[in-house]
């Protein structure tokens, strides 16, 4: 990941959807845990980048949502990325208070599919990994 | 993360948007890297869970997108999570070929905002962390 963008190039690159929103994924810089996905307008993205503190747009409340405003569990931006299609943002954050979720969990993704320790293996391989990667796989 | 769901409870819980889509974040099980965000219909979610191999819905091509169909860089599901609002899915995957992005990078988030090593610190704290967490923070 070596392509560095200036602030203005970053914001200009973002493709907002028909509602003027872009999804932003927040990941803990410290633990690597994916914390949440929420949405940003251009204004809340700019506020986030200017202040270094994450501000989303609440689609349900239809208002600016300064993460942690009520709980104190703010998110401080450490690194920001944009994806290849320019329609998703990834923020690596310091999650103050250790919990991003309003239900008290570190991550909003606290419900897990009970698929066993590892997933079932697909029956058909699209190719033989041994042929591609050698015997170690 | 202890709340385990059965397959049917998992799929039933998902709130698809007005276009019948849900965003799915793929994270490397091995490296923790956030690889990409793409979209799923109920049918492609069910196919993903049934086969253990990630299938998205391509919004641009308006068709089922079996990830890796062309490149061979398939994603094998290891764990699946749903968020507190039931409107985002997180998949921890084995990224075959080591690269999720069609541009050859491990992650689609290869463009980074040049914000320095760490972000600027916000000027105003919403509260005093020492008062909440004690002297260790």
Interface residues (C-beta under 8 A of the other chain):
Chain A: X1 X2 X3 X4 X5 X6 X7 X10 X13 X23 X25 X27 X32 X34 X36 X37 X49 X51 X52 X53 X68 X69 X72 X74 X76 X77 X78 X79 X80 X81 X82 X83 X84 X85 X88 X90 X96 X97 X101 X102 X103 X105 X107 X108 X109 X110 X111 X112 X113 X114 X115 X118 X119 X120 X121 X122 X126 X127 X129 X132
Chain B: X1 X2 X3 X4 X5 X6 X7 X10 X13 X23 X25 X27 X32 X34 X36 X37 X49 X51 X52 X53 X68 X69 X72 X74 X76 X77 X78 X79 X80 X81 X82 X83 X84 X85 X88 X90 X96 X101 X102 X103 X105 X107 X108 X109 X110 X111 X112 X113 X114 X115 X118 X119 X120 X121 X122 X126 X127 X129 X132
